[in-house]
Amino acid sequence: MRDIFKGSFEDIFSRINIGFAIILLALGGLFGVLQLLSRTPGSPIKVSAATYYQILTGHGVFLAVAFTLFFIMGLTVFMSTRILKVDINRLLLKISLCMTLLGAVLAAVSILTGKARVLYTFYAPMKAHPFFYIGAALLILGSWFTAFALFLQYLKWRKQNPDREIPVPIFGLLATWIVWIEATIPVVIDVLKVYLPMALLGASVDVLEARTWFWFFGHPLVYFWLLPAITLWYYLIPKRLGVELFSKKMAKIAFILFIIYSTPIGLHHQLVDPGVDARLKYLHTVLTLIVGSASMLTAFNILATLERAGRKAGGGFFGWIIKLPWRDPIFSGMILALIAFGFGGITGIINTSYQLNNVVHNTSWIVGHFHTTVGTAVALTFMVASYGLLTELFNRKVIAYSLARIHPYLWVIGIFIFSMNYALAGLAGAPRRTYDLTFGGMAPEIWYTYLKAGAVGGVIFALAGAIFVLIFILSILVNKGEEVRIFKFGNPHENLNEKHSVIDNIKLWIVVAVILIILGYSIPLYQLYSQGLSLVPPVAKGL
Amino acid sequence: MVHKEETYEYIWIVIVAAVIAGLSVVMAYYGFALNLNPVCNATPIDIKEVEKLTPGVKEIGPGIYEITMIGQQFSWNPNRIVLKDPKRVIFKITSKDVIHGFQIVGTSVNAMVFPGYIGQFIWEPPNNFEGRFLIICNEYCGVGHHLMYATLEIER
């Protein structure tokens, strides 16, 4: 057992991952601003169509896949070593770091040199440079070693503490990585069976097969991003407030719901796919609504914790709200992230609502949706947590703390303006992803009003992002000053029961998850393969 | 013994469960009793046979039209459709190359278009739908994606 990890390999691992994640955030964000301005009518800044689709691919891959993955790897090891206080297997971490970095570099090179203009969903039969797929595979396989390291570390802790209940943040991290394994097995199958033969040998592909495996991965992927953010809310918000979490039990039940329901729901991304049975689409719709309930539990739990803290500080019926520490960026950022996630959750329920999906599918409504979920609930939480990591992990004082206080508010104001307008444009039929929305002058005028207003919001939250990146980088480069402990990640104040209940029986929940995945996907896969594949040749032209 | 605070939590869970059950029932009713489903039917087609299809509009009954549509980088064929007093429109859509997305702006017509499959669905335009509608490709299909559009005119 060790208490001090400063300068240890574990901390170096976390620093490299989180530092790299912030660089990816800056780059992906820059791509985002360029593409936003390029598609805004009347904007003086406009890149070419080829560049637009290239940086759109970069924006999606760098932010949604790479930024999140590297940040989560670093955060996981940072938290698990401090909370569990048992050794983690360093060899596994080293393998993980080398593979993921190599994978990221290969994929980044293919995108930045314009050899992979296939977007983050890389739908076959579009063909990118093999580096793109090999990079993706390495990134994913490499990340599995971090998962294995965490699982082994947990088992070691369990051996030393046979009866103790699992701390909530560790429960959250375990759920995160279990969901990641559930998510990535299908995409590894997809890449090995469909994409690598296509990219390396020019093999023909079946579009439905490629999409079914992709979305088998694509939805649990979003919970992989979200679960560490929720873990941070459950862990840090009560800490910032100096109270206990309202209900540890409900927090764990929410994580269990994610473990068992996050995967057998991918068909809700294929609701308008020809060739998928209506009954199966409906089944996945209902299962998606159930996984949505987990977030309703989270919202209740966090808000009840806030009320408890506010009332303890002397607030009344509504007065407790103003008693909360709104000037603390870590607190305010996480609560604003939670509020944004409320909008993200509601728009998400609309997306998955079977018939309603026809109205919003592939419109800019979806862009509004995911900028409140992964773009705020996750990204803003990670950014404000980084202020804590600067002191605890990087041993730096946060410079320009007054700007750091403004950053979360500015971000959320920008996101709100952006997402609202993009959602409204989507309801009016404006497509997502498209470079130029004039369509020979036939596009409805109202699109332009929404797109221009949305761009204002986009620039505002890009500015907030730039403030964050500058604070982070400058704090590391110039501010080597004395340690200022803003808060402590380690040594949870949680009082752990010495007796664990069935809720802590992770193995049971994995078994339930596997059964549900088999139930949810055996029929779609059986139908897919029994009706026979319809193969088409890969297409590299026009990309 | 149930703590008072826990009671609130259980009430909340019941509300959430009721909302989920309500939504599920409504969607099932519309989908399976009223037969309002998104596009689901598809017939496999050898991509070499796509050339042999005749894209265009056929009136197969009074007010009943069958439209065969082919998407390719970066156009729809046909790219101008005129319908006189349509009641029921049967779409049969496929692609010559990559995935496209078929959307008629201002309606709920929205379907993925796959090479290797002919997707089929029925649209019943409401009586007050009149004039020119914009058809776009809403799934990224290459650098000319934004140039891929067509028109649909409804005359009454």
Interface residues (C-beta under 8 A of the other chain):
Chain A: A49 A50 Y53 R117 L119 Y123 P125 M126 D206 V207 L208 F246 S247 M250 Q270 L271 V272 D273 P274 G275 V276 D277 A278 K281 Y282 T285 V286 L289 I290 G292 S293 M296 L297 F300 A304 I349 S353 Y354 Q355 N357 N358 V359 H361 N362 T363 A428 G429 P431 R432 R433 T434 Y435 D436 L437 F439 G440 M442 A443 P444 Q531 G532 S534 L535 V536 P537 V539 K541 G542 L543
Chain B: E5 E6 Y8 E9 W12 I13 V16 A17 I20 L23 S24 M27 A28 Y30 G31 F32 L36 N37 P38 V39 C40 N41 A42 P44 I45 D46 I47 Q73 F74 D97 V98 I99 G101 Q103 V105 G106 S108 V109 N110 A111 M112 V113 F114 P115 G116 Y117 I118 G119 Q120 F121 R132 L134 I136 N138 E139 Y140 C141 G142 V143 G144 H145 H146 Y149 T151
